[in-house]
Amino acid sequence: MLLSDTPNMKTLTLLRPILIFHVGTILLGQTYRVEAVAGADHAKEGPGLSVPLSAPFDIVDGRDGMSYISDNFDHGIRRIAPDFTVTTIAGNGLCCALGDGGQAREARVGYPAGLAIDLTRNRFYIAQPEHGITRAVDLNTGMTSNIAGNGMLKYNAANENRPATQASISPTWLATDEAGNLFVSDTENGRIY
């Protein structure tokens, strides 16, 4: 079980290396142990303790025990498998927001923040507040696309009732519901879409 819901994980985002903890429970004595499963200063992919995470911002759980981390300063999204192997699934390590329509691993995913999983469509969403967009990555094809935001960060009243990709937003946190709706928290502009 990953400690993905604890508020203290959010406060540790500026520490390097950051450790994600695995807590094992022994049922009879209710004994807990803390074990580091990811975070180091070496390889970009591989066993969790050999992979650096530079300012992880958010973590969400997906299918089959997979977890996804937005690695803010390294401009990418990492996946942690049940055996704690870490792989990069989006972002080539370079800043900004380029590569829509292509493979997510080759795209530029600058300063990713909040993440959300859409199990209905088998894709996940990435908030990029520094670039004013929210992107989707199809987990079947690996393709990325911009689904909300026009790159302008300041809210505009003209946003209302226009296509999502034409809206001016600064998305920070994301969530989905069982119907597949995406909710975007725009903390800079004080809005939820």
N, CA, C and O of each residue as an XYZ file, in Angstrom:
772
protein
N       0.849     -1.185      0.000
C       0.000      0.000      0.000
C       0.882      1.232      0.000
O       1.736      1.376      0.875
N       0.695      2.123     -0.962
C       1.455      3.359     -0.993
C       0.726      4.424     -0.205
O      -0.503      4.488     -0.219
N       1.481      5.255      0.478
C       0.863      6.329      1.251
C       0.565      7.492      0.316
O       1.243      8.518      0.355
N      -0.451      7.327     -0.524
C      -0.740      8.340     -1.534
C      -1.702      9.411     -1.053
O      -1.811     10.465     -1.679
N      -2.391      9.166      0.031
C      -3.412     10.109      0.466
C      -2.977     10.953      1.654
O      -3.763     11.768      2.136
N      -1.770     10.790      2.135
C      -1.356     11.542      3.309
C      -0.925     12.940      2.917
O      -0.159     13.103      1.967
N      -1.403     13.965      3.633
C      -1.032     15.325      3.289
C       0.457     15.583      3.466
O       1.003     16.482      2.826
N       1.128     14.810      4.323
C       2.542     15.027      4.533
C       3.372     14.738      3.298
O       4.452     15.307      3.139
N       2.894     13.861      2.413
C       3.622     13.590      1.177
C       3.701     14.854      0.330
O       4.713     15.095     -0.328
N       2.640     15.666      0.339
C       2.642     16.895     -0.432
C       3.702     17.877      0.089
O       4.308     18.602     -0.700
N       3.926     17.907      1.398
C       4.881     18.840      1.969
C       6.310     18.418      1.722
O       7.226     19.218      1.906
N       6.523     17.186      1.312
C       7.877     16.699      1.078
C       8.334     16.878     -0.362
O       9.411     16.406     -0.726
N       7.534     17.554     -1.193
C       7.816     17.580     -2.622
C       9.118     18.275     -2.972
O       9.641     18.022     -4.057
N       9.669     19.118     -2.145
C      10.890     19.816     -2.497
C      12.136     19.106     -2.007
O      13.243     19.575     -2.270
N      11.998     18.008     -1.313
C      13.154     17.277     -0.832
C      13.675     16.349     -1.920
O      12.900     15.730     -2.650
N      15.006     16.262     -2.020
C      15.592     15.345     -2.992
C      16.685     14.564     -2.335
O      17.546     15.195     -1.721
N      16.744     13.268     -2.395
C      15.719     12.447     -3.022
C      14.513     12.288     -2.114
O      14.644     12.245     -0.890
N      13.360     12.203     -2.710
C      12.124     11.998     -1.957
C      11.883     10.504     -1.856
O      12.158      9.772     -2.807
N      11.395     10.055     -0.768
C      11.120      8.639     -0.590
C       9.628      8.420     -0.543
O       8.906      9.136      0.150
N       9.172      7.440     -1.273
C       7.784      7.021     -1.200
C       7.786      5.793     -0.326
O       8.592      4.884     -0.522
N       6.908      5.760      0.619
C       6.956      4.724      1.624
C       5.969      3.609      1.354
O       4.848      3.830      0.897
N       6.420      2.415      1.647
C       5.598      1.220      1.585
C       5.421      0.761      3.026
O       6.396      0.541      3.744
N       4.191      0.623      3.430
C       3.922      0.226      4.803
C       3.395     -1.192      4.812
O       2.372     -1.487      4.196
N       4.093     -2.067      5.512
C       3.633     -3.443      5.655
C       2.990     -3.606      7.021
O       3.468     -3.040      8.005
N       1.935     -4.357      7.087
C       1.220     -4.544      8.346
C       1.267     -6.006      8.758
O       0.958     -6.888      7.956
N       1.644     -6.266      9.978
C       1.547     -7.600     10.546
C       0.259     -7.608     11.348
O       0.135     -6.899     12.346
N      -0.700     -8.412     10.907
C      -2.058     -8.310     11.430
C      -2.168     -8.576     12.925
O      -2.873     -7.841     13.616
N      -1.508     -9.582     13.441
C      -1.733     -9.942     14.838
C      -1.303     -8.851     15.808
O      -2.065     -8.507     16.711
N      -0.127     -8.309     15.650
C       0.364     -7.328     16.610
C       0.173     -5.899     16.173
O       0.591     -4.979     16.875
N      -0.463     -5.687     15.002
C      -0.613     -4.345     14.448
C       0.734     -3.618     14.441
O       0.825     -2.445     14.804
N       1.761     -4.327     14.026
C       3.073     -3.731     13.908
C       3.211     -3.160     12.506
O       2.824     -3.802     11.529
N       3.757     -1.967     12.405
C       3.930     -1.309     11.127
C       5.413     -1.141     10.848
O       6.219     -0.983     11.765
N       5.761     -1.179      9.571
C       7.133     -0.884      9.218
C       7.117      0.053      8.021
O       6.203      0.003      7.198
N       8.104      0.883      7.927
C       8.216      1.829      6.830
C       9.389      1.393      5.969
O      10.487      1.144      6.467
N       9.140      1.307      4.673
C      10.165      0.851      3.745
C      10.173      1.785      2.544
O       9.131      2.010      1.929
N      11.325      2.325      2.205
C      11.445      3.171      1.022
C      11.334      2.306     -0.215
O      11.941      1.237     -0.279
N      10.558      2.755     -1.212
C      10.392      1.983     -2.440
C      10.824      2.751     -3.682
O      10.984      2.138     -4.738
N      11.017      4.056     -3.604
C      11.474      4.832     -4.759
C      12.155      6.092     -4.274
O      11.798      6.646     -3.235
N      13.136      6.539     -5.034
C      13.857      7.760     -4.730
C      15.332      7.488     -4.548
O      15.712      6.739     -3.647
N      16.187      8.085     -5.391
C      17.630      7.912     -5.305
C      18.287      8.965     -6.180
O      17.640      9.936     -6.572
N      19.551      8.786     -6.487
C      20.289      9.733     -7.321
C      21.014      9.047     -8.474
O      22.120      9.448     -8.836
N      20.393      8.003     -9.061
C      21.114      7.234    -10.064
C      20.327      7.138    -11.372
O      20.130      8.147    -12.048
N      19.879      5.942    -11.730
C      19.267      5.686    -13.031
C      17.898      6.348    -13.166
O      17.248      6.665    -12.170
N      17.469      6.552    -14.418
C      16.157      7.133    -14.691
C      15.043      6.099    -14.623
O      13.889      6.455    -14.383
N      15.363      4.834    -14.830
C      14.377      3.768    -14.749
C      15.015      2.563    -14.079
O      16.237      2.411    -14.067
N      14.166      1.712    -13.522
C      14.672      0.492    -12.902
C      14.074      0.273    -11.535
O      12.969      0.742    -11.263
N      14.789     -0.441    -10.655
C      14.285     -0.656     -9.295
C      14.065      0.688     -8.598
O      14.862      1.615     -8.740
N      12.973      0.772     -7.847
C      12.555      2.041     -7.256
C      13.620      2.800     -6.503
O      13.688      4.025     -6.604
N      14.456      2.105     -5.748
C      15.456      2.805     -4.949
C      16.654      3.266     -5.759
O      17.554      3.897     -5.206
N      16.693      2.971     -7.054
C      17.788      3.452     -7.891
C      17.361      4.617     -8.772
O      18.178      5.157     -9.516
N      16.094      5.011     -8.699
C      15.551      6.029     -9.597
C      15.359      7.351     -8.859
O      14.689      7.381     -7.827
N      15.934      8.446     -9.364
C      15.730      9.741     -8.717
C      14.335     10.283     -9.017
O      13.822     10.114    -10.124
N      13.736     10.921     -8.049
C      12.477     11.632     -8.230
C      12.736     13.062     -7.798
O      13.035     13.321     -6.632
N      12.621     13.988     -8.734
C      12.945     15.378     -8.443
C      11.659     16.169     -8.250
O      11.019     16.575     -9.221
N      11.291     16.384     -7.013
C      10.083     17.116     -6.640
C       8.812     16.435     -7.134
O       8.051     17.040     -7.890
N       8.559     15.174     -6.721
C       7.280     14.554     -7.079
C       6.127     15.363     -6.516
O       6.146     15.754     -5.349
N       5.121     15.613     -7.348
C       4.031     16.514     -6.976
C       2.778     15.765     -6.560
O       2.144     16.118     -5.566
N       2.413     14.727     -7.318
C       1.183     14.010     -7.048
C       1.390     12.530     -7.340
O       2.273     12.160     -8.114
N       0.576     11.691     -6.721
C       0.617     10.259     -6.965
C      -0.810      9.738     -6.981
O      -1.610     10.067     -6.105
N      -1.127      8.916     -7.988
C      -2.460      8.310     -8.095
C      -2.301      6.830     -8.388
O      -1.303      6.407     -8.972
N      -3.280      6.054     -7.985
C      -3.281      4.615     -8.215
C      -4.078      4.292     -9.458
O      -5.145      4.861     -9.692
N      -3.550      3.364    -10.264
C      -4.219      2.938    -11.479
C      -4.665      1.501    -11.379
O      -4.998      1.030    -10.291
N      -4.677      0.790    -12.505
C      -5.091     -0.610    -12.551
C      -3.937     -1.525    -12.134
O      -2.769     -1.149    -12.224
N      -4.277     -2.709    -11.685
C      -3.298     -3.760    -11.422
C      -2.178     -3.329    -10.484
O      -1.042     -3.783    -10.618
N      -2.491     -2.468     -9.552
C      -1.492     -2.071     -8.581
C      -0.490     -1.040     -9.061
O       0.447     -0.713     -8.332
N      -0.662     -0.519    -10.272
C       0.239      0.507    -10.793
C      -0.048      1.839    -10.106
O      -1.200      2.152     -9.804
N       0.994      2.616     -9.863
C       0.857      3.973     -9.346
C       1.587      4.913    -10.288
O       2.583      4.539    -10.907
N       1.083      6.142    -10.392
C       1.653      7.134    -11.293
C       2.065      8.362    -10.493
O       1.331      8.815     -9.615
N       3.238      8.897    -10.800
C       3.795     10.043    -10.073
C       4.118     11.148    -11.075
O       4.727     10.889    -12.113
N       3.713     12.375    -10.767
C       4.159     13.516    -11.566
C       5.486     13.990    -10.974
O       5.541     14.435     -9.827
N       6.534     13.892    -11.752
C       7.897     14.247    -11.332
C       8.163     15.658    -11.836
O       8.680     15.852    -12.937
N       7.805     16.637    -11.017
C       7.707     18.035    -11.421
C       8.989     18.606    -12.016
O       8.957     19.140    -13.124
N      10.103     18.512    -11.319
C      11.332     19.144    -11.806
C      12.008     18.352    -12.919
O      12.826     18.904    -13.655
N      11.680     17.065    -13.053
C      12.251     16.262    -14.136
C      11.327     16.199    -15.349
O      11.631     15.497    -16.314
N      10.211     16.915    -15.319
C       9.307     17.065    -16.463
C       8.848     15.721    -17.020
O       8.975     15.453    -18.215
N       8.311     14.880    -16.134
C       7.840     13.589    -16.608
C       6.864     12.925    -15.662
O       6.661     13.369    -14.533
N       6.264     11.850    -16.149
C       5.354     11.034    -15.354
C       5.986      9.660    -15.221
O       6.382      9.049    -16.214
N       6.078      9.177    -13.982
C       6.677      7.870    -13.708
C       5.586      6.902    -13.283
O       4.603      7.282    -12.648
N       5.786      5.633    -13.652
C       4.873      4.571    -13.222
C       5.651      3.630    -12.305
O       6.764      3.210    -12.618
N       5.034      3.309    -11.160
C       5.631      2.348    -10.241
C       4.790      1.084    -10.291
O       3.598      1.103     -9.983
N       5.428     -0.024    -10.686
C       4.762     -1.324    -10.767
C       4.673     -1.939     -9.377
O       5.339     -1.471     -8.453
N       3.855     -2.990     -9.214
C       3.737     -3.646     -7.906
C       5.068     -4.146     -7.346
O       5.222     -4.261     -6.130
N       6.041     -4.448     -8.231
C       7.357     -4.881     -7.743
C       8.290     -3.694     -7.512
O       9.483     -3.881     -7.274
N       7.748     -2.468     -7.581
C       8.438     -1.198     -7.343
C       9.434     -0.839     -8.441
O      10.332     -0.027     -8.216
N       9.288     -1.430     -9.623
C      10.078     -1.003    -10.766
C       9.498      0.303    -11.283
O       8.284      0.422    -11.443
N      10.354      1.283    -11.545
C       9.925      2.602    -12.003
C      10.258      2.762    -13.479
O      11.380      2.491    -13.905
N       9.267      3.208    -14.262
C       9.480      3.525    -15.672
C       8.865      4.888    -15.968
O       7.887      5.293    -15.340
N       9.446      5.579    -16.923
C       8.891      6.851    -17.383
C       7.877      6.539    -18.473
O       8.185      5.829    -19.430
N       6.669      7.068    -18.328
C       5.655      6.802    -19.351
C       5.218      8.059    -20.091
O       4.531      7.969    -21.108
N       5.609      9.234    -19.590
C       5.305     10.480    -20.298
C       6.382     11.508    -19.968
O       6.818     11.632    -18.824
N       6.796     12.231    -20.984
C       7.790     13.276    -20.796
C       9.184     12.804    -21.162
O       9.599     11.704    -20.796
N       9.909     13.660    -21.900
C      11.269     13.331    -22.306
C      12.314     14.047    -21.452
O      13.499     14.042    -21.786
N      11.876     14.663    -20.348
C      12.798     15.343    -19.456
C      13.040     16.801    -19.789
O      13.783     17.481    -19.082
N      12.420     17.298    -20.862
C      12.592     18.694    -21.257
C      11.344     19.489    -20.910
O      10.240     18.948    -20.852
N      11.537     20.775    -20.682
C      10.439     21.650    -20.272
C       9.499     21.967    -21.434
O       9.760     21.656    -22.596
N       8.426     22.582    -21.065
C       7.395     23.144    -21.929
C       6.327     22.121    -22.287
O       6.174     21.118    -21.589
N       5.589     22.358    -23.363
C       4.432     21.526    -23.685
C       4.365     21.301    -25.181
O       3.645     21.994    -25.899
N       5.123     20.324    -25.636
C       5.147     19.986    -27.058
C       4.939     18.487    -27.228
O       5.181     17.711    -26.303
N       4.488     18.083    -28.418
C       4.412     16.665    -28.731
C       3.025     16.079    -28.750
O       2.887     14.857    -28.801
N       1.978     16.901    -28.710
C       0.627     16.352    -28.782
C       0.432     15.634    -30.111
O       0.884     16.099    -31.157
N      -0.251     14.492    -30.053
C      -0.456     13.677    -31.232
C       0.617     12.624    -31.425
O       0.522     11.793    -32.329
N       1.652     12.655    -30.569
C       2.724     11.679    -30.651
C       2.807     10.852    -29.378
O       1.928     10.921    -28.518
N       3.864     10.079    -29.271
C       4.066      9.219    -28.114
C       4.372     10.061    -26.863
O       5.148     11.015    -26.915
N       3.752      9.691    -25.764
C       3.888     10.446    -24.518
C       5.326     10.478    -24.020
O       5.752     11.489    -23.462
N       6.081      9.408    -24.204
C       7.479      9.376    -23.741
C       8.359     10.361    -24.501
O       9.413     10.758    -24.006
N       7.940     10.756    -25.689
C       8.723     11.691    -26.500
C       8.228     13.129    -26.358
O       8.864     14.054    -26.863
N       7.109     13.323    -25.683
C       6.516     14.657    -25.538
C       7.222     15.453    -24.443
O       7.842     14.885    -23.543
N       7.116     16.752    -24.535
C       7.594     17.626    -23.462
C       6.438     17.860    -22.496
O       5.389     18.380    -22.876
N       6.647     17.469    -21.249
C       5.617     17.584    -20.215
C       6.211     18.443    -19.093
O       6.592     17.934    -18.039
N       6.281     19.748    -19.340
C       6.944     20.652    -18.410
C       6.189     20.863    -17.111
O       4.999     21.179    -17.116
N       6.883     20.688    -16.008
C       6.360     20.911    -14.655
C       4.985     20.281    -14.430
O       4.037     20.992    -14.096
N       4.857     18.974    -14.604
C       3.552     18.338    -14.373
C       3.151     18.438    -12.911
O       3.996     18.358    -12.020
N       1.871     18.613    -12.671
C       1.364     18.763    -11.297
C       0.368     17.643    -11.015
O       0.751     16.475    -10.944
N      -0.925     17.997    -10.853
C      -1.931     17.010    -10.494
C      -2.162     15.971    -11.579
O      -2.024     16.247    -12.771
N      -2.518     14.763    -11.134
C      -2.820     13.654    -12.033
C      -4.194     13.097    -11.716
O      -4.689     13.249    -10.599
N      -4.804     12.461    -12.686
C      -6.063     11.739    -12.462
C      -6.122     10.578    -13.445
O      -5.614     10.674    -14.562
N      -6.741      9.487    -13.026
C      -6.901      8.299    -13.859
C      -8.358      8.190    -14.282
O      -9.268      8.351    -13.469
N      -8.567      7.915    -15.559
C      -9.900      7.656    -16.093
C      -9.938      6.182    -16.469
O      -9.489      5.804    -17.551
N     -10.474      5.345    -15.578
C     -10.501      3.902    -15.811
C     -11.472      3.524    -16.919
O     -11.305      2.485    -17.558
N     -12.497      4.361    -17.160
C     -13.462      4.093    -18.219
C     -12.798      4.156    -19.590
O     -13.043      3.301    -20.441
N     -11.972      5.150    -19.801
C     -11.311      5.347    -21.096
C      -9.877      4.806    -21.117
O      -9.215      4.854    -22.154
N      -9.398      4.296    -19.986
C      -8.037      3.777    -19.840
C      -6.995      4.819    -20.253
O      -6.138      4.579    -21.102
N      -7.107      5.980    -19.618
C      -6.129      7.033    -19.848
C      -5.924      7.817    -18.564
O      -6.716      7.710    -17.627
N      -4.879      8.591    -18.526
C      -4.691      9.467    -17.384
C      -4.473     10.894    -17.858
O      -4.103     11.148    -19.004
N      -4.715     11.812    -16.938
C      -4.658     13.231    -17.235
C      -3.518     13.867    -16.449
O      -3.203     13.454    -15.333
N      -2.907     14.883    -17.056
C      -1.782     15.588    -16.459
C      -2.100     17.083    -16.461
O      -2.372     17.661    -17.513
N      -2.064     17.706    -15.283
C      -2.209     19.163    -15.192
C      -0.838     19.798    -15.366
O       0.133     19.385    -14.733
N      -0.768     20.801    -16.225
C       0.464     21.564    -16.420
C       0.175     23.039    -16.152
O      -0.029     23.811    -17.089
N       0.155     23.438    -14.862
C      -0.230     24.809    -14.522
C       0.702     25.869    -15.084
O       0.254     26.975    -15.389
N       1.979     25.566    -15.229
C       2.932     26.548    -15.752
C       2.679     26.844    -17.228
O       3.117     27.873    -17.743
N       1.970     25.941    -17.907
C       1.758     26.082    -19.341
C       0.291     26.234    -19.717
O      -0.038     26.343    -20.898
N      -0.595     26.244    -18.720
C      -2.008     26.517    -18.966
C      -2.740     25.454    -19.742
O      -3.643     25.762    -20.520
N      -2.358     24.181    -19.539
C      -3.043     23.112    -20.261
C      -3.219     21.885    -19.370
O      -2.530     21.717    -18.364
N      -4.163     21.036    -19.770
C      -4.337     19.706    -19.191
C      -4.252     18.719    -20.340
O      -4.916     18.883    -21.364
N      -3.429     17.689    -20.164
C      -3.213     16.724    -21.228
C      -3.727     15.350    -20.841
O      -3.840     15.016    -19.662
N      -4.037     14.559    -21.867
C      -4.461     13.174    -21.677
C      -3.432     12.261    -22.317
O      -2.885     12.571    -23.376
N      -3.169     11.125    -21.665
C      -2.313     10.087    -22.233
C      -3.141      8.815    -22.311
O      -3.644      8.327    -21.300
N      -3.276      8.286    -23.514
C      -4.005      7.042    -23.733
C      -3.095      5.890    -23.325
O      -2.029      5.703    -23.911
N      -3.509      5.118    -22.324
C      -2.674      4.027    -21.822
C      -2.636      2.835    -22.783
O      -1.787      1.956    -22.634
N      -3.543      2.792    -23.766
C      -3.513      1.721    -24.766
C      -2.498      2.005    -25.867
O      -1.779      1.106    -26.304
N      -2.442      3.255    -26.311
C      -1.586      3.613    -27.450
C      -0.335      4.388    -27.056
O       0.632      4.432    -27.817
N      -0.346      5.006    -25.863
C       0.776      5.845    -25.453
C       0.751      7.230    -26.061
O       1.709      7.988    -25.908
N      -0.339      7.580    -26.755
C      -0.443      8.885    -27.410
C      -0.891      9.953    -26.417
O      -1.655      9.678    -25.491
N      -0.401     11.181    -26.627
C      -0.763     12.302    -25.765
C      -1.527     13.359    -26.551
O      -1.320     13.525    -27.753
N      -2.413     14.072    -25.857
C      -3.166     15.144    -26.505
C      -3.546     16.194    -25.468
O      -3.699     15.895    -24.284
N      -3.693     17.427    -25.937
C      -4.175     18.510    -25.082
C      -5.696     18.443    -25.063
O      -6.327     18.450    -26.120
N      -6.294     18.379    -23.869
C      -7.751     18.317    -23.810
C      -8.373     19.564    -23.191
O      -9.583     19.768    -23.291
N      -7.543     20.412    -22.542
C      -8.083     21.646    -21.954
C      -6.973     22.677    -21.821
O      -5.840     22.352    -21.467
N      -7.318     23.913    -22.108
C      -6.379     25.014    -21.956
C      -5.782     25.462    -23.271
O      -5.468     24.654    -24.145
N      -5.630     26.803    -23.391
C      -5.067     27.389    -24.612
C      -3.664     27.946    -24.399
O      -3.119     28.614    -25.279
N      -3.076     27.673    -23.232
C      -1.734     28.169    -22.946
C      -1.714     29.511    -22.249
O      -0.652     29.957    -21.816
N      -2.861     30.171    -22.126
C      -2.959     31.446    -21.404
C      -3.393     31.139    -19.980
O      -4.355     30.399    -19.778
N      -2.707     31.689    -18.993
C      -2.923     31.302    -17.603
C      -4.022     32.080    -16.896
O      -4.575     31.586    -15.913
N      -4.348     33.243    -17.348
C      -5.298     34.108    -16.638
C      -6.726     33.805    -17.050
O      -7.035     33.739    -18.240
N      -7.604     33.621    -16.059
C      -9.015     33.347    -16.334
C      -9.630     34.471    -17.155
O      -9.325     35.647    -16.960
N     -10.501     34.083    -18.074
C     -11.217     35.028    -18.905
C     -12.686     34.631    -18.861
O     -13.009     33.452    -19.007
N     -13.570     35.585    -18.665
C     -15.009     35.293    -18.596
C     -15.501     34.616    -19.870
O     -16.517     33.922    -19.855
N     -14.780     34.816    -20.975
C     -15.159     34.177    -22.236
C     -14.937     32.665    -22.191
O     -15.342     31.958    -23.114
N     -14.292     32.155    -21.123
C     -14.105     30.704    -20.987
C     -15.417     29.948    -20.952
O     -15.516     28.832    -21.463
N     -16.418     30.556    -20.352
C     -17.666     29.843    -20.112
C     -18.301     29.366    -21.414
O     -18.444     30.124    -22.373
N     -18.676     28.092    -21.418
C     -19.387     27.466    -22.525
C     -18.632     27.488    -23.854
O     -19.254     27.509    -24.916
N     -17.310     27.483    -23.806
C     -16.528     27.371    -25.033
C     -15.779     26.051    -25.000
O     -15.670     25.459    -23.926
N     -15.259     25.559    -26.111
C     -14.497     24.315    -26.091
C     -13.345     24.388    -25.092
O     -12.688     25.420    -24.957
N     -13.114     23.287    -24.403
C     -12.125     23.267    -23.328
C     -10.741     23.689    -23.795
O     -10.012     24.334    -23.041
N     -10.360     23.344    -25.018
C      -9.018     23.682    -25.499
C      -8.860     25.166    -25.829
O      -7.755     25.624    -26.118
N      -9.965     25.918    -25.786
C      -9.901     27.360    -26.038
C      -9.955     28.170    -24.745
O      -9.896     29.399    -24.788
N     -10.066     27.508    -23.610
C     -10.202     28.206    -22.327
C      -8.840     28.599    -21.761
O      -7.850     27.891    -21.941
N      -8.810     29.737    -21.077
C      -7.603     30.198    -20.378
C      -7.659     29.677    -18.953
O      -8.507     30.106    -18.170
N      -6.761     28.752    -18.602
C      -6.774     28.127    -17.273
C      -5.350     27.901    -16.783
O      -4.395     27.918    -17.560
N      -5.235     27.692    -15.500
C      -3.967     27.284    -14.894
C      -4.264     26.074    -14.009
O      -4.378     26.226    -12.793
N      -4.393     24.879    -14.587
C      -4.835     23.700    -13.834
C      -3.767     23.212    -12.857
O      -2.585     23.144    -13.194
N      -4.203     22.872    -11.635
C      -3.255     22.372    -10.641
C      -3.607     20.957    -10.204
O      -2.772     20.057    -10.296
N      -4.834     20.748     -9.728
C      -5.261     19.430     -9.242
C      -6.362     18.894    -10.134
O      -7.162     19.656    -10.677
N      -6.400     17.564    -10.286
C      -7.371     16.906    -11.159
C      -8.075     15.779    -10.420
O      -7.522     15.187     -9.492
N      -9.301     15.489    -10.843
C     -10.044     14.339    -10.310
C     -11.029     13.882    -11.367
O     -11.471     14.667    -12.205
N     -11.373     12.586    -11.316
C     -12.400     12.047    -12.211
C     -13.472     11.384    -11.367
O     -13.241     11.029    -10.211
N     -14.658     11.219    -11.962
C     -15.711     10.466    -11.283
C     -15.979      9.183    -12.066
O     -15.347      8.936    -13.093
N     -16.914      8.369    -11.581
C     -17.182      7.076    -12.210
C     -17.765      7.210    -13.606
O     -17.673      6.277    -14.405
N     -18.361      8.352    -13.913
C     -18.931      8.570    -15.242
C     -17.868      9.024    -16.248
O     -18.159      9.164    -17.436
N     -16.651      9.252    -15.781
C     -15.576      9.685    -16.668
C     -15.453     11.185    -16.808
O     -14.693     11.662    -17.651
N     -16.192     11.955    -15.990
C     -16.045     13.408    -16.021
C     -14.717     13.793    -15.386
O     -14.280     13.171    -14.418
N     -14.085     14.811    -15.928
C     -12.828     15.329    -15.395
C     -13.096     16.655    -14.693
O     -13.752     17.537    -15.247
N     -12.589     16.791    -13.477
C     -12.709     18.027    -12.706
C     -11.325     18.646    -12.585
O     -10.361     17.964    -12.238
N     -11.231     19.940    -12.872
C      -9.963     20.651    -12.881
C     -10.018     21.772    -11.858
O     -10.899     22.630    -11.910
N      -9.071     21.760    -10.928
C      -8.958     22.830     -9.945
C      -7.933     23.842    -10.443
O      -6.753     23.521    -10.584
N      -8.382     25.055    -10.706
C      -7.536     26.146    -11.162
C      -7.277     27.035     -9.953
O      -8.029     27.977     -9.702
N      -6.221     26.743     -9.204
C      -5.984     27.449     -7.946
C      -5.577     28.901     -8.178
O      -5.894     29.765     -7.361
N      -4.889     29.180     -9.265
C      -4.458     30.551     -9.525
C      -5.635     31.473     -9.774
O      -5.618     32.634     -9.365
N      -6.652     30.963    -10.442
C      -7.807     31.786    -10.802
C      -9.031     31.523     -9.928
O     -10.085     32.118    -10.152
N      -8.907     30.633     -8.926
C     -10.014     30.396     -8.009
C     -11.228     29.785     -8.658
O     -12.355     30.178     -8.355
N     -11.021     28.815     -9.559
C     -12.133     28.175    -10.259
C     -11.975     26.663    -10.228
O     -10.860     26.152    -10.123
N     -13.093     25.948    -10.320
C     -13.109     24.501    -10.564
C     -13.961     24.266    -11.794
O     -15.095     24.739    -11.871
N     -13.421     23.540    -12.748
C     -14.132     23.269    -14.010
C     -14.533     21.807    -14.048
O     -15.143     21.359    -15.020
